[in-house]
Amino acid sequence: MNSTSHTDTPCGTKMNQPDILPRVVIDLEKLRHINCGLGRFSLYLARELLARSDDCFKPVFFLPDGSDHYFTDTPDANYSSIKVRPWNKESFQRWVRPISRQFHKIDRPALWHVTHQTSKYLPFDERVPIILTVHDLNFLHTINPESQSGSIRRHSTHVQRLVNRADTIVTDSQFVADDLTRHINVSSKPIHVVPLGLARPATDVGDRPSWVPEGPFCFSIGNFLPHKNFHTLLGMMQHLPNYRLIIAGKKETPYGEKVVRERNAMGLTNRIMLPGVISDLERQWLYKNCAVFVFPSLTEGFGFPVLEAMQVGKPVALSNCTSLPEIAGDSGFYFPSYDAQQMANTVQNAVAKYRDDPQATIQSRERANSFSWQATAQEYARIYKTVLDAKNDQ
């Protein structure tokens, strides 16, 4: 295992301390997709772990090329790195492992954190303990499971293989923990629920995007996949004549094409805008200026957009499904069904509540701000220490 060290000329006060701390490899391969949820999770968790590692472990970041710059502005960025390479994949290593082990000494870390359930990377040495984070099992909750049976089986087999290899499992929500135990054989392995954090909103969100018309609007965001359930919002808008709707996110998908066709057929082209992928500034402006955030998703492992809207004090009308009630709590306004009129009533009730009760905004912000990356990283550091201590006691 080749390591590129960032501690030969270390920062901070521990520059002369020998490298005696256990090495913990943290899989940050998803930094190659920095704008997706897993990319953001990797970035924020790694930055906070750097601030919490000095007394119990040395971080070793498993990084794609060109990702070191994400940590150059982090105080005391004392870490090593392993570069992601094709031969690091478990599909390759499982074949060469029996042969290679005979010819060279394996540079074995003390612990390896597999940071998502789709990872293709595992430590070369099978004796290294593993912590596995499972963010969701959304593939099990597809709209048409019969037509996706082959894909579901492949995904389930992959997750089961990772769970079999793991010593400890972490999930983002209690819903995902329960989902995992229902559908995957976790044996007696410990499962920890560690909610994700929330980054602070931008202070400067710029001006109204040129493509956003004047007037009140509902906002939603996400890649156009069937479980996002965006098509239900189209009928809802027929009962909200004073509002427009903006759904941002990648729409070049079969489901996205279906939503576009239905919108056009319903004659709602001027009232429902589908801008596709938007910039961070545009996203923050839409959160801050929308009348209400709407989120009809059928399955979520966590639900970042809900918290991002609550963080800026906006009412949220959302599904009463999977992890979403766990995230929004009493601050959410839940659709009783996906009937268009009932959804519209929920939106109107949410807007009226926030208009008439100033405490609603305060409580929503407080709920969102209770989720912090500092707390997330602190809990992960505690779990690292627990696994390391158990290993030392063996």
Secondary structure, 3 states (H helix, E strand, C coil): CCCEECCCCCCCCCCCCCCCCCEEEEECHHHHHCCCHHHHHHHHHHHHHHCCCCCCCEEEEEECCCCHHHHCCCCCCCCEEEECCHHHEHHHHHHHHHHHCCCCCCCCCCEEEECCCCCCECCCCCCCCEEEEECCCHHHHCCCCCCCHHHHHHHHHHHHHHHHHCCEEEECCHHHHHHHHHHCCCCCCCEEECCCCCCCCCCCCCCCCCCCCCCCEEEEECCCCHHHCCCHHHHHHCCCCCCEEEEECCCCCHHHHHHHHHHHHCCCCCCEEEEECCCHHHHHHHHHHCCEEEECCCCCCCCHHHHHHHHCCCCEEECCCCCHHHHHHHHEEECCCCCHHHHHHHHHHHHHHHHHCHHHHHHHHHHHHCCCHHHHHHHHHHHHHHHHHHHHHC
